[in-house]
Amino acid sequence: MSQKELQRVSVISACIKGDMACARAAGLLCLSVRQIKRLKKRMREDGEAALAHANRGRPSHRRLPDAVGARIVQLSRSTYAGFNDHHLCEKLVEREGFTLSRETLRRLLRKNGLGSPRKRRACDDIRLGYWKYPANSHMIFFLCHP
């Protein structure tokens, strides 16, 4: 249980024992008195675990199905090999009929060890911090005052 849920258990159990009024518990947990009564009822029936979030341990209903993910990874390795994430996402939507965001595609590919290919620049002397002037020459700056 999280810290918030543990606090909720202690406050509701104090409320059940009669040490704390429902209105006070509602103020501490930032809930309504009606919600406190509902939580008290659930805790009496099912114990402390009833106060944990009901979706804990369940997969998200918005997740990408495994078969679709496997198909996308297979396409990215074969048909669309060498495409970057953005271009691959556009082609999957346009040609294959998938509906997914670029970020979802990026997460799926990284999870399967596929990075976005990048074109590397030729090595520039300026980017490396070297000057184009020979070491023994000097640059002369002139200050002109009107």
C-alpha positions as semicolon CSV with decimal commas, in nm:
position;residue;x (nm);y (nm);z (nm)
1;M;0,000;0,000;0,000
2;S;0,110;0,352;-0,069
3;Q;0,163;0,613;0,202
4;K;-0,166;0,779;0,111
5;E;-0,355;0,451;0,142
6;L;-0,190;0,372;0,477
7;Q;-0,298;0,712;0,609
8;R;-0,648;0,644;0,480
9;V;-0,654;0,308;0,665
10;S;-0,546;0,464;0,995
11;V;-0,800;0,747;0,974
12;I;-1,088;0,520;0,872
13;S;-1,003;0,264;1,143
14;A;-1,002;0,544;1,402
15;C;-1,337;0,653;1,267
16;I;-1,475;0,297;1,295
17;K;-1,353;0,266;1,656
18;G;-1,530;0,589;1,742
19;D;-1,214;0,786;1,822
20;M;-1,281;1,028;1,538
21;A;-1,596;1,179;1,389
22;C;-1,678;1,127;1,021
23;A;-1,663;1,501;0,959
24;R;-1,311;1,521;1,107
25;A;-1,199;1,219;0,899
26;A;-1,349;1,380;0,590
27;G;-1,150;1,695;0,657
28;L;-0,824;1,505;0,708
29;L;-0,861;1,296;0,392
30;C;-1,014;1,576;0,181
31;L;-1,324;1,366;0,114
32;S;-1,694;1,412;0,178
33;V;-1,868;1,268;0,482
34;R;-2,067;1,041;0,249
35;Q;-1,745;0,902;0,100
36;I;-1,608;0,837;0,451
37;K;-1,920;0,638;0,534
38;R;-1,878;0,434;0,215
39;L;-1,511;0,366;0,300
40;K;-1,606;0,262;0,654
41;K;-1,858;0,015;0,516
42;R;-1,606;-0,130;0,268
43;M;-1,341;-0,162;0,540
44;R;-1,581;-0,342;0,775
45;E;-1,680;-0,589;0,501
46;D;-1,347;-0,656;0,327
47;G;-1,075;-0,530;0,560
48;E;-0,786;-0,294;0,494
49;A;-0,723;-0,422;0,141
50;A;-1,060;-0,283;0,035
51;L;-0,924;0,070;0,068
52;A;-0,655;0,011;-0,195
53;H;-0,733;0,123;-0,548
54;A;-0,950;-0,135;-0,726
55;N;-0,746;-0,127;-1,049
56;R;-0,421;-0,221;-0,876
57;G;-0,254;-0,515;-1,046
58;R;-0,470;-0,498;-1,356
59;P;-0,328;-0,409;-1,697
60;S;-0,432;-0,078;-1,847
61;H;-0,732;-0,083;-2,078
62;R;-0,546;0,158;-2,307
63;R;-0,243;-0,065;-2,367
64;L;-0,137;-0,179;-2,712
65;P;-0,234;-0,545;-2,772
66;D;0,064;-0,782;-2,781
67;A;-0,018;-0,905;-3,132
68;V;-0,023;-0,550;-3,268
69;G;0,306;-0,468;-3,095
70;A;0,472;-0,778;-3,236
71;R;0,347;-0,694;-3,587
72;I;0,481;-0,337;-3,560
73;V;0,822;-0,459;-3,442
74;Q;0,832;-0,715;-3,726
75;L;0,743;-0,445;-3,983
76;S;1,003;-0,206;-3,844
77;R;1,273;-0,475;-3,878
78;S;1,178;-0,582;-4,230
79;T;0,965;-0,358;-4,452
80;Y;1,045;-0,028;-4,282
81;A;1,403;-0,097;-4,173
82;G;1,607;0,224;-4,158
83;F;1,308;0,454;-4,100
84;N;1,328;0,692;-3,808
85;D;1,050;0,697;-3,548
86;H;0,855;0,987;-3,695
87;H;0,863;0,858;-4,052
88;L;0,786;0,502;-3,942
89;C;0,484;0,622;-3,745
90;E;0,353;0,813;-4,047
91;K;0,394;0,509;-4,275
92;L;0,230;0,271;-4,026
93;V;-0,073;0,498;-4,006
94;E;-0,083;0,571;-4,378
95;R;-0,010;0,228;-4,529
96;E;-0,076;-0,030;-4,259
97;G;-0,378;0,131;-4,091
98;F;-0,241;0,134;-3,737
99;T;-0,349;0,411;-3,502
100;L;-0,078;0,486;-3,250
101;S;0,116;0,788;-3,137
102;R;0,480;0,849;-3,215
103;E;0,570;0,824;-2,847
104;T;0,396;0,487;-2,812
105;L;0,589;0,364;-3,116
106;R;0,915;0,500;-2,973
107;R;0,858;0,322;-2,639
108;L;0,771;-0,005;-2,815
109;L;1,079;0,005;-3,036
110;R;1,317;0,093;-2,750
111;K;1,173;-0,188;-2,541
112;N;1,260;-0,428;-2,823
113;G;1,611;-0,289;-2,871
114;L;1,544;-0,087;-3,185
115;G;1,683;0,265;-3,191
116;S;1,603;0,541;-3,435
117;P;1,873;0,554;-3,703
118;R;2,053;0,885;-3,726
119;K;2,262;1,035;-3,997
120;R;2,596;1,136;-3,853
121;R;2,755;1,464;-3,953
122;A;3,100;1,474;-4,097
123;C;3,346;1,576;-3,830
124;D;3,382;1,954;-3,825
125;D;3,694;2,121;-3,690
126;I;3,484;2,405;-3,547
127;R;3,260;2,167;-3,355
128;L;3,569;2,001;-3,212
129;G;3,699;2,332;-3,087
130;Y;3,992;2,378;-3,327
131;W;4,063;2,707;-3,497
132;K;4,104;2,730;-3,869
133;Y;4,399;2,959;-3,823
134;P;4,753;2,829;-3,794
135;A;4,897;2,822;-3,444
136;N;5,164;3,088;-3,509
137;S;4,936;3,350;-3,670
138;H;4,741;3,606;-3,469
139;M;4,403;3,755;-3,517
140;I;4,406;4,134;-3,495
141;F;4,100;4,323;-3,379
142;F;4,059;4,690;-3,451
143;L;3,854;4,919;-3,237
144;C;3,707;5,205;-3,432
145;H;3,580;5,510;-3,249
146;P;3,393;5,783;-3,434
